[in-house]
Amino acid sequence: MKAIQFREPGGPEVVRYDEVPVPEIGQGEVLVRVHAVGINPPDWYLREGMKVMPAEMRPALDFPLIPGTDMSGVVEAVAPEVNGFAAGDEVFGMLRFPGFDGRTYAEYVAAPASDLAHKPAGVDHVEAAGTPMAALTAWQYLIDLGHDVPSPFTGRVHRPVPLRPGMTVLVNGAAGGVGHFAVQLARWKGAHVIAVASGRHERFLRKLGADEFIDYTRTRAEDVVRDVDLVIDTVGGPDSTRLLSVLKRGGTMLPVFFAQYDPEETAGRDITVSNIQVRSDGSQLAEIGRLLDEGALKVGVDSTYPLPEAHSAHRRAAQGHIQGKIVLTVAP
């Protein structure tokens, strides 16, 4: 089969379209003929050799390797003990995450059945492939963590804040993968949603249900917003601290990417800061799939590229300002 491999760490130029063996399925797995692959930040972190992490935390990587966690496709074969899936079923999933053995940038993938859900009939393979990691991240932050594994970043187990009508949620970086799902899930739960992104994303986010929109290139959220119940910050970085001022006393800050906050400031205002490491969960993905089928959730697709042009997709990712998800298409 054909697959994308990274033969060494580096930029998009290390992305190779290679011939590799079709994987064999093991216990609890199904073989999936991949139709589309969702691209996520861990893919380019992996390509770069995980230099985003402190040196002492970086995992040992064995090159060459096939990247990818998210995919949508059709079941070709099923291990004998697997129930709930059969050849011909359309499925989608985030495979073996956290970890780097998803190997979805390929024409076929061996997938743990527990990581899969049946693809919603109301979305195509491209939309389904763009869903798993981003939607599961938003779901596990906001709705249901689904496990009791402490976050590797804090050592504590995250507790989602029960969202209810009357609450106000601000989503920073609202147009991206996690952000656009967070906007929709908060709105689904009845919260008043303030979306922060660049101006070109306003129409997109209002269509997804944002009640208010702030163009961060013109207005700083901390200058115009106060008394928010919850902030989900998908941007992170050293500027994240400024968003503490928009929270009411007793509010919650949910950073998706690395961010540090003054513990004296958060303790003084009784602000909870919590984060997660998203984990594969087929049952949660099935619930997300039902929302997709009902039209309560929609998938924003920024752009698509054929599998052999994965290097171009990674260059697009490096440009930033992504609206929804970047997806690779694999010819059926």
KEKE-3310 file (N, C-alpha, C; in steps of 0.2 Angstrom, whole numbers, plus 5000, padded with zeros to 4 digits):
npx = (5004:5001:5008:5011:5027:5038:5055:5065:5067:5060:5056:5041:5048:5052:5042:5037:5030:5027:5030:5023:5021:5004:4996:4994:4980:4978:4973:4957:4956:4952:4953:4955:4950:4956:4948:4949:4959:4962:4971:4981:4988:4998:5003:5012:5020:5026:5033:5042:5050:5046:5050:5043:5041:5048:5065:5068:5056:5053:5048:5056:5059:5057:5062:5060:5043:5025:5014:4999:4983:4969:4955:4944:4934:4932:4927:4937:4941:4939:4945:4943:4937:4930:4916:4902:4907:4908:4914:4913:4907:4905:4917:4924:4938:4949:4965:4974:4978:4983:4999:5010:5006:4996:4995:4988:4990:4989:4984:4978:4974:4977:4966:4961:4946:4940:4942:4935:4920:4904:4903:4893:4879:4875:4886:4901:4916:4927:4923:4920:4933:4939:4934:4938:4950:4949:4935:4934:4943:4937:4925:4930:4935:4924:4912:4912:4925:4928:4937:4949:4962:4976:4980:4995:5001:4997:4996:4984:4966:4955:4940:4926:4916:4899:4890:4877:4861:4862:4875:4891:4902:4919:4928:4943:4953:4943:4940:4948:4952:4949:4943:4931:4923:4921:4914:4902:4898:4897:4886:4876:4874:4867:4874:4879:4889:4905:4915:4932:4942:4951:4945:4940:4934:4922:4909:4908:4909:4898:4888:4889:4884:4889:4886:4892:4905:4922:4935:4951:4961:4958:4952:4955:4950:4951:4949:4936:4927:4920:4916:4915:4910:4918:4933:4939:4954:4962:4973:4984:5001:5012:5004:4992:4989:4983:4969:4964:4958:4945:4937:4925:4925:4929:4928:4932:4947:4952:4965:4971:4983:5000:5002:5005:5000:4999:5000:4996:4988:4977:4973:4969:4958:4950:4950:4949:4961:4963:4967:4968:4974:4970:4961:4959:4942:4930:4916:4912:4915:4905:4893:4896:4895:4881:4877:4882:4875:4862:4863:4867:4880:4893:4906:4920:4929:4944:4953:4957:4969:4976:4982:4996:5001:5003:5014:5011:4999:5004:5012:5002:4996:5006:5005:4995:4980:4969:4953:4943:4946:4961:4961:4967:4964:4960:4961:4947)
npy = (4994:5012:5025:5039:5043:5049:5051:5056:5069:5085:5099:5101:5096:5083:5074:5060:5050:5034:5016:5003:4989:4982:4983:4970:4964:4963:4956:4962:4971:4980:4980:4994:5002:5016:5032:5045:5057:5065:5080:5085:5095:5087:5079:5087:5091:5079:5076:5086:5081:5082:5093:5103:5099:5100:5095:5084:5077:5072:5059:5044:5042:5032:5032:5026:5033:5031:5044:5051:5051:5052:5046:5041:5028:5012:4997:4983:4970:4960:4956:4940:4941:4953:4963:4971:4978:4976:4969:4981:4991:5008:5019:5029:5037:5041:5035:5026:5036:5045:5044:5038:5029:5028:5029:5033:5040:5033:5020:5009:5004:4997:4996:4999:4992:4998:5011:5016:5022:5021:5029:5044:5044:5056:5064:5066:5056:5065:5075:5067:5062:5074:5076:5068:5070:5084:5086:5077:5082:5094:5089:5081:5091:5099:5092:5078:5069:5056:5046:5042:5046:5056:5072:5074:5086:5093:5083:5081:5075:5081:5090:5092:5107:5108:5113:5125:5134:5151:5153:5160:5158:5160:5157:5156:5158:5153:5148:5137:5120:5113:5124:5128:5117:5118:5130:5126:5115:5121:5130:5121:5116:5127:5138:5155:5161:5168:5171:5172:5177:5180:5193:5188:5176:5178:5176:5163:5158:5164:5157:5145:5146:5156:5169:5181:5190:5193:5202:5199:5206:5218:5222:5219:5205:5206:5219:5222:5212:5205:5195:5182:5164:5153:5150:5144:5141:5140:5144:5147:5149:5163:5174:5171:5173:5186:5183:5179:5190:5192:5183:5179:5179:5164:5157:5147:5142:5135:5129:5124:5122:5123:5134:5145:5151:5163:5156:5163:5173:5166:5158:5168:5174:5163:5155:5141:5132:5120:5106:5094:5078:5073:5058:5043:5037:5027:5026:5039:5046:5040:5046:5060:5058:5056:5068:5075:5069:5073:5087:5095:5097:5103:5101:5111:5113:5117:5115:5103:5090:5078:5062:5060:5073:5077:5084:5097:5100:5100:5112:5121:5120:5126:5139:5144:5152:5144:5138:5128:5111:5103:5091:5076:5067:5051:5040:5030)
npz = (5000:4999:5008:5020:5026:5039:5037:5045:5057:5054:5043:5032:5021:5024:5023:5015:5002:5002:4998:5008:5018:5019:5035:5047:5056:5074:5090:5094:5085:5069:5051:5041:5027:5022:5019:5021:5030:5045:5049:5063:5076:5084:5074:5066:5076:5079:5067:5068:5077:5090:5097:5103:5115:5132:5133:5142:5142:5130:5119:5114:5097:5083:5068:5051:5052:5051:5052:5061:5068:5066:5056:5043:5036:5028:5034:5031:5036:5051:5067:5075:5088:5089:5091:5085:5074:5056:5040:5028:5035:5038:5046:5059:5068:5081:5083:5095:5104:5119:5110:5097:5087:5079:5064:5053:5041:5028:5016:5021:5038:5053:5066:5083:5089:5099:5098:5088:5080:5072:5056:5055:5045:5040:5037:5026:5022:5022:5031:5042:5045:5049:5062:5074:5084:5087:5091:5101:5110:5114:5119:5130:5138:5140:5142:5146:5154:5154:5159:5172:5172:5177:5172:5162:5163:5174:5184:5190:5190:5177:5179:5171:5170:5173:5161:5158:5154:5154:5158:5154:5141:5135:5120:5115:5100:5092:5079:5075:5075:5088:5094:5086:5088:5102:5103:5098:5106:5118:5115:5112:5125:5130:5134:5134:5121:5118:5105:5100:5087:5072:5061:5048:5051:5056:5051:5049:5062:5068:5061:5067:5079:5088:5100:5102:5095:5094:5086:5087:5081:5081:5093:5110:5120:5134:5136:5134:5140:5154:5169:5164:5165:5161:5152:5137:5131:5116:5111:5120:5127:5131:5133:5138:5151:5152:5149:5161:5167:5162:5168:5180:5198:5205:5193:5178:5170:5155:5148:5132:5125:5130:5144:5157:5173:5186:5202:5213:5209:5203:5214:5223:5217:5217:5205:5195:5186:5173:5164:5150:5144:5129:5125:5116:5112:5108:5112:5116:5104:5097:5102:5099:5085:5084:5087:5076:5065:5069:5066:5076:5078:5067:5055:5051:5037:5032:5021:5008:5004:4992:4998:4993:4993:5006:5011:5007:5014:5027:5025:5024:5036:5044:5041:5048:5055:5053:5047:5055:5050:5042:5029:5023:5008:5002:4989:4985)
capx = (5000:5005:5008:5016:5032:5043:5061:5069:5063:5062:5050:5037:5052:5054:5036:5038:5025:5031:5027:5024:5016:4998:4996:4990:4976:4979:4967:4953:4957:4949:4957:4951:4952:4956:4946:4951:4964:4962:4978:4981:4995:5003:5006:5018:5025:5030:5037:5048:5054:5043:5054:5038:5041:5054:5070:5068:5050:5052:5049:5061:5056:5060:5061:5054:5037:5019:5010:4992:4978:4962:4953:4937:4935:4927:4930:4939:4942:4938:4947:4937:4933:4928:4909:4899:4909:4908:4916:4908:4904:4909:4919:4929:4940:4956:4968:4979:4980:4990:5004:5011:5005:4989:4998:4983:4992:4990:4978:4975:4976:4974:4963:4958:4939:4937:4944:4931:4913:4901:4902:4887:4877:4874:4893:4905:4922:4931:4920:4921:4940:4941:4931:4939:4954:4947:4929:4935:4946:4932:4920:4933:4936:4918:4906:4913:4931:4927:4942:4951:4969:4978:4984:5002:5004:4996:4995:4977:4961:4951:4933:4922:4911:4893:4887:4870:4859:4864:4882:4894:4909:4923:4932:4949:4955:4937:4939:4952:4949:4945:4939:4925:4918:4920:4909:4895:4896:4894:4880:4872:4872:4863:4878:4880:4896:4909:4920:4937:4946:4952:4938:4938:4930:4916:4903:4909:4907:4891:4883:4890:4880:4892:4882:4896:4911:4928:4940:4956:4966:4955:4949:4957:4945:4951:4947:4928:4923:4920:4912:4914:4910:4923:4937:4943:4959:4965:4979:4990:5007:5013:4999:4986:4987:4978:4962:4961:4954:4938:4933:4922:4928:4926:4927:4937:4951:4954:4970:4971:4990:5004:5001:5006:4996:5002:4995:4993:4982:4971:4970:4966:4951:4946:4949:4951:4964:4963:4968:4968:4977:4964:4962:4954:4936:4925:4909:4911:4914:4898:4889:4898:4892:4874:4876:4883:4869:4856:4865:4869:4887:4895:4913:4922:4934:4948:4956:4959:4974:4977:4987:5003:5003:5003:5019:5008:4995:5008:5014:4996:4996:5011:5003:4990:4973:4965:4946:4941:4951:4964:4960:4970:4959:4963:4956:4944)
capy = (5000:5018:5028:5044:5042:5054:5047:5060:5075:5091:5102:5098:5092:5076:5070:5055:5046:5028:5010:5000:4983:4983:4981:4964:4966:4959:4955:4968:4976:4979:4983:4999:5005:5023:5036:5052:5057:5072:5082:5088:5097:5082:5076:5091:5090:5072:5078:5090:5078:5083:5099:5107:5097:5100:5089:5079:5074:5070:5052:5042:5041:5027:5033:5030:5031:5033:5048:5051:5048:5053:5044:5039:5024:5007:4991:4977:4964:4961:4950:4935:4942:4959:4963:4978:4980:4970:4971:4985:4996:5015:5020:5035:5036:5043:5029:5025:5042:5048:5040:5039:5023:5028:5027:5034:5043:5027:5018:5004:5005:4992:5001:4996:4993:5002:5018:5018:5023:5021:5035:5046:5044:5063:5067:5062:5054:5071:5078:5063:5062:5080:5077:5064:5073:5091:5086:5073:5087:5099:5085:5079:5097:5103:5088:5071:5067:5048:5042:5045:5047:5063:5076:5074:5093:5095:5078:5081:5073:5086:5089:5097:5111:5107:5119:5126:5140:5157:5153:5163:5154:5163:5153:5160:5154:5149:5146:5132:5113:5112:5130:5128:5112:5120:5135:5122:5111:5126:5133:5115:5116:5132:5144:5161:5160:5173:5168:5176:5175:5186:5195:5184:5170:5180:5173:5155:5156:5165:5152:5139:5148:5161:5174:5187:5189:5198:5201:5200:5210:5225:5223:5214:5203:5208:5226:5223:5207:5203:5191:5175:5159:5149:5152:5138:5145:5135:5147:5146:5154:5168:5179:5168:5176:5191:5181:5178:5196:5191:5178:5181:5176:5157:5155:5142:5143:5128:5130:5118:5122:5125:5140:5146:5156:5164:5153:5167:5177:5161:5156:5174:5175:5156:5153:5134:5131:5113:5104:5087:5075:5069:5051:5039:5034:5026:5027:5046:5047:5038:5052:5065:5056:5057:5076:5077:5066:5078:5093:5099:5099:5104:5101:5115:5110:5122:5113:5096:5088:5071:5059:5061:5080:5078:5089:5103:5100:5102:5119:5125:5120:5130:5146:5146:5155:5138:5138:5121:5106:5101:5084:5072:5062:5044:5038:5024)
capz = (5000:4999:5015:5021:5031:5041:5038:5049:5060:5050:5041:5027:5016:5026:5022:5010:5000:5001:4998:5014:5019:5022:5041:5049:5062:5080:5094:5096:5079:5062:5046:5038:5020:5023:5014:5023:5036:5048:5051:5069:5079:5086:5068:5064:5082:5078:5061:5070:5082:5097:5100:5106:5122:5135:5131:5147:5142:5123:5119:5109:5091:5079:5061:5048:5055:5048:5057:5060:5072:5064:5049:5041:5030:5027:5037:5027:5040:5058:5071:5077:5095:5089:5090:5084:5067:5051:5034:5024:5039:5037:5053:5060:5074:5083:5085:5100:5107:5117:5108:5090:5084:5075:5058:5048:5034:5024:5012:5026:5045:5059:5071:5089:5088:5105:5096:5082:5080:5065:5053:5054:5038:5037:5035:5022:5025:5024:5037:5048:5047:5052:5068:5080:5089:5089:5094:5107:5115:5116:5123:5136:5142:5142:5143:5150:5153:5152:5162:5178:5171:5179:5166:5163:5164:5181:5189:5193:5185:5175:5181:5167:5173:5170:5157:5158:5151:5158:5159:5148:5139:5130:5117:5112:5095:5091:5072:5074:5076:5094:5095:5083:5091:5108:5102:5096:5112:5124:5113:5113:5132:5132:5136:5130:5119:5115:5101:5099:5082:5067:5058:5043:5053:5060:5048:5050:5069:5070:5059:5071:5085:5093:5102:5101:5091:5095:5081:5091:5078:5082:5100:5115:5124:5141:5137:5133:5143:5161:5172:5161:5169:5159:5146:5134:5127:5112:5108:5125:5126:5137:5133:5140:5158:5151:5149:5168:5169:5159:5172:5186:5204:5205:5186:5176:5164:5152:5142:5128:5124:5136:5147:5164:5177:5193:5206:5218:5206:5202:5221:5226:5214:5217:5198:5193:5180:5172:5157:5149:5138:5126:5125:5111:5116:5103:5114:5116:5097:5094:5105:5094:5079:5084:5086:5069:5062:5070:5064:5081:5077:5060:5054:5047:5033:5029:5015:5008:4999:4991:5002:4991:4994:5013:5013:5006:5019:5032:5024:5025:5043:5046:5039:5054:5054:5050:5049:5055:5049:5036:5028:5017:5004:5000:4984:4987)
cpx = (5004:5003:5013:5021:5036:5050:5066:5065:5065:5055:5046:5041:5053:5048:5037:5032:5028:5027:5029:5020:5010:4998:4992:4986:4978:4972:4964:4953:4953:4954:4953:4954:4951:4953:4948:4955:4963:4969:4977:4988:5000:5006:5012:5023:5029:5035:5043:5052:5052:5047:5049:5038:5048:5059:5069:5061:5049:5053:5054:5057:5060:5058:5063:5048:5031:5015:5003:4988:4971:4961:4946:4938:4930:4931:4931:4939:4941:4941:4941:4933:4930:4920:4907:4902:4909:4911:4911:4906:4909:4910:4923:4932:4947:4959:4974:4982:4978:4995:5005:5011:4999:4990:4992:4984:4993:4983:4974:4978:4973:4972:4960:4950:4936:4938:4939:4923:4910:4901:4895:4885:4876:4880:4897:4912:4927:4929:4921:4928:4942:4938:4935:4943:4951:4940:4930:4938:4941:4927:4923:4934:4929:4912:4907:4920:4932:4932:4945:4959:4971:4981:4991:5005:5003:4996:4988:4972:4956:4944:4929:4917:4905:4890:4879:4867:4860:4871:4885:4901:4912:4927:4937:4952:4949:4936:4943:4948:4945:4941:4932:4920:4917:4914:4902:4893:4893:4887:4874:4869:4868:4867:4878:4888:4899:4914:4925:4941:4947:4945:4936:4934:4924:4909:4902:4906:4900:4886:4884:4887:4883:4887:4885:4902:4916:4933:4947:4961:4964:4954:4952:4951:4945:4949:4939:4924:4925:4915:4910:4914:4916:4926:4940:4947:4963:4972:4985:4995:5007:5008:4992:4984:4982:4971:4959:4956:4947:4934:4930:4925:4924:4926:4933:4941:4953:4959:4971:4979:4994:5003:5002:5003:4999:4997:4992:4987:4976:4968:4966:4959:4947:4945:4952:4955:4965:4964:4968:4973:4972:4966:4957:4948:4931:4918:4908:4911:4908:4893:4890:4895:4885:4873:4877:4877:4863:4857:4866:4876:4889:4903:4915:4928:4938:4950:4957:4965:4974:4983:4995:5005:5002:5008:5015:5003:4998:5011:5008:4995:5000:5010:4998:4984:4969:4958:4943:4947:4954:4963:4964:4964:4963:4958:4953:4945)
cpy = (5006:5021:5034:5042:5048:5049:5050:5066:5081:5095:5098:5094:5085:5072:5066:5051:5039:5022:5006:4994:4985:4980:4974:4966:4961:4959:4962:4973:4975:4982:4988:5001:5012:5027:5043:5052:5065:5074:5086:5090:5092:5079:5080:5092:5084:5073:5082:5087:5079:5089:5103:5106:5099:5094:5083:5075:5071:5062:5050:5040:5036:5028:5027:5028:5034:5037:5047:5048:5047:5050:5042:5034:5018:5000:4985:4970:4965:4955:4946:4938:4949:4959:4971:4981:4974:4973:4975:4991:5003:5017:5026:5034:5040:5037:5030:5031:5043:5042:5041:5033:5022:5026:5028:5037:5037:5025:5013:5006:5000:4996:4997:4997:4998:5009:5020:5019:5022:5028:5038:5046:5051:5067:5063:5060:5060:5074:5074:5062:5068:5081:5074:5068:5080:5090:5082:5078:5091:5095:5083:5085:5099:5098:5082:5069:5060:5044:5046:5045:5054:5066:5075:5080:5095:5090:5077:5078:5079:5085:5094:5101:5110:5114:5119:5133:5146:5158:5157:5160:5158:5158:5157:5155:5149:5146:5139:5125:5112:5118:5130:5122:5114:5125:5131:5118:5116:5129:5127:5114:5122:5138:5149:5161:5166:5170:5174:5173:5181:5187:5191:5178:5172:5176:5166:5154:5158:5160:5145:5140:5153:5167:5181:5185:5195:5197:5204:5205:5217:5227:5217:5212:5205:5215:5227:5217:5206:5198:5184:5170:5154:5151:5145:5142:5140:5138:5146:5151:5159:5173:5177:5171:5182:5190:5180:5184:5196:5187:5181:5177:5169:5154:5149:5143:5136:5129:5123:5117:5124:5133:5140:5152:5157:5161:5157:5171:5172:5159:5162:5176:5168:5154:5146:5134:5123:5112:5096:5085:5071:5062:5048:5036:5033:5027:5035:5048:5046:5044:5058:5064:5057:5064:5078:5075:5071:5085:5098:5101:5099:5104:5106:5112:5116:5121:5106:5095:5081:5068:5060:5068:5082:5084:5096:5105:5103:5110:5123:5125:5125:5138:5148:5149:5150:5139:5131:5116:5105:5094:5082:5067:5056:5041:5031:5018)
cpz = (5000:5006:5015:5027:5032:5041:5043:5052:5055:5048:5036:5022:5018:5025:5015:5008:4998:5000:5004:5014:5022:5030:5043:5056:5068:5084:5095:5090:5073:5057:5042:5032:5021:5017:5015:5029:5039:5050:5058:5071:5081:5079:5066:5070:5081:5072:5063:5075:5089:5100:5104:5114:5125:5134:5135:5146:5135:5123:5113:5103:5086:5072:5056:5052:5051:5053:5056:5065:5070:5057:5049:5035:5031:5030:5031:5030:5047:5061:5074:5083:5094:5087:5089:5077:5063:5045:5030:5028:5038:5045:5053:5067:5075:5086:5090:5102:5114:5115:5100:5086:5080:5068:5052:5042:5029:5020:5017:5033:5049:5064:5077:5088:5093:5103:5091:5084:5073:5063:5053:5047:5035:5036:5030:5025:5026:5030:5043:5050:5050:5059:5074:5086:5092:5093:5101:5113:5118:5121:5130:5141:5145:5144:5148:5148:5151:5155:5168:5178:5173:5172:5167:5164:5171:5186:5192:5187:5184:5177:5176:5171:5170:5167:5157:5156:5157:5160:5153:5147:5134:5127:5113:5107:5093:5084:5071:5075:5082:5096:5092:5085:5098:5108:5102:5102:5117:5122:5114:5120:5134:5134:5131:5128:5115:5111:5099:5093:5077:5063:5052:5045:5056:5057:5049:5057:5071:5067:5063:5078:5090:5094:5101:5098:5092:5090:5085:5088:5079:5090:5105:5120:5131:5142:5137:5137:5150:5163:5168:5166:5167:5152:5144:5129:5123:5109:5113:5124:5132:5138:5136:5147:5157:5151:5156:5170:5167:5164:5178:5192:5204:5198:5184:5170:5161:5146:5138:5126:5130:5138:5154:5167:5184:5198:5212:5216:5206:5209:5224:5223:5213:5210:5198:5186:5179:5165:5156:5144:5135:5124:5120:5115:5110:5105:5114:5109:5094:5096:5100:5088:5078:5083:5079:5064:5063:5068:5069:5081:5069:5060:5049:5043:5030:5022:5015:5003:4998:4996:4999:4992:5001:5015:5012:5011:5025:5031:5025:5033:5047:5045:5045:5051:5050:5052:5049:5054:5042:5035:5022:5014:5002:4995:4986:4982)
residu = (MET:LYS:ALA:ILE:GLN:PHE:ARG:GLU:PRO:GLY:GLY:PRO:GLU:VAL:VAL:ARG:TYR:ASP:GLU:VAL:PRO:VAL:PRO:GLU:ILE:GLY:GLN:GLY:GLU:VAL:LEU:VAL:ARG:VAL:HIS:ALA:VAL:GLY:ILE:ASN:PRO:PRO:ASP:TRP:TYR:LEU:ARG:GLU:GLY:MET:LYS:VAL:MET:PRO:ALA:GLU:MET:ARG:PRO:ALA:LEU:ASP:PHE:PRO:LEU:ILE:PRO:GLY:THR:ASP:MET:SER:GLY:VAL:VAL:GLU:ALA:VAL:ALA:PRO:GLU:VAL:ASN:GLY:PHE:ALA:ALA:GLY:ASP:GLU:VAL:PHE:GLY:MET:LEU:ARG:PHE:PRO:GLY:PHE:ASP:GLY:ARG:THR:TYR:ALA:GLU:TYR:VAL:ALA:ALA:PRO:ALA:SER:ASP:LEU:ALA:HIS:LYS:PRO:ALA:GLY:VAL:ASP:HIS:VAL:GLU:ALA:ALA:GLY:THR:PRO:MET:ALA:ALA:LEU:THR:ALA:TRP:GLN:TYR:LEU:ILE:ASP:LEU:GLY:HIS:ASP:VAL:PRO:SER:PRO:PHE:THR:GLY:ARG:VAL:HIS:ARG:PRO:VAL:PRO:LEU:ARG:PRO:GLY:MET:THR:VAL:LEU:VAL:ASN:GLY:ALA:ALA:GLY:GLY:VAL:GLY:HIS:PHE:ALA:VAL:GLN:LEU:ALA:ARG:TRP:LYS:GLY:ALA:HIS:VAL:ILE:ALA:VAL:ALA:SER:GLY:ARG:HIS:GLU:ARG:PHE:LEU:ARG:LYS:LEU:GLY:ALA:ASP:GLU:PHE:ILE:ASP:TYR:THR:ARG:THR:ARG:ALA:GLU:ASP:VAL:VAL:ARG:ASP:VAL:ASP:LEU:VAL:ILE:ASP:THR:VAL:GLY:GLY:PRO:ASP:SER:THR:ARG:LEU:LEU:SER:VAL:LEU:LYS:ARG:GLY:GLY:THR:MET:LEU:PRO:VAL:PHE:PHE:ALA:GLN:TYR:ASP:PRO:GLU:GLU:THR:ALA:GLY:ARG:ASP:ILE:THR:VAL:SER:ASN:ILE:GLN:VAL:ARG:SER:ASP:GLY:SER:GLN:LEU:ALA:GLU:ILE:GLY:ARG:LEU:LEU:ASP:GLU:GLY:ALA:LEU:LYS:VAL:GLY:VAL:ASP:SER:THR:TYR:PRO:LEU:PRO:GLU:ALA:HIS:SER:ALA:HIS:ARG:ARG:ALA:ALA:GLN:GLY:HIS:ILE:GLN:GLY:LYS:ILE:VAL:LEU:THR:VAL:ALA:PRO)
# end
